[in-house]
């Protein structure tokens, strides 16, 4: 029984990692390839560290409920085992959902840019590149999405 719990927990971790998407300025989706993009230039006015919330898919909830149900069913016998499984599934589902959100949360930057043609704009993206006030940057826009790049 203990081996099953370890295997399920490991599977949950792998599934959550596979669900994580990227909001990096350096990562493009397959759908972005070979599409025209608009480029504007400007100067970074300010940079602020923020957090991107994690994903909230049903995978964490379902996996947590499965682990909790298995663990809860080992409590008692007969009706006690059934009640334990139900309570374990509910608690596990809540825990799995919270774990998924925390495991997929990412550090990000809010980058405010003064555009060369006038105007001010801000973009939030993963904190995988360093930006500081005064940096000359490009804003690359495509399909309603904007990314900041050096």
Order of alpha helices (4+ residues) and beta strands (2+ residues): alpha-beta-alpha-alpha-beta-beta-beta-beta
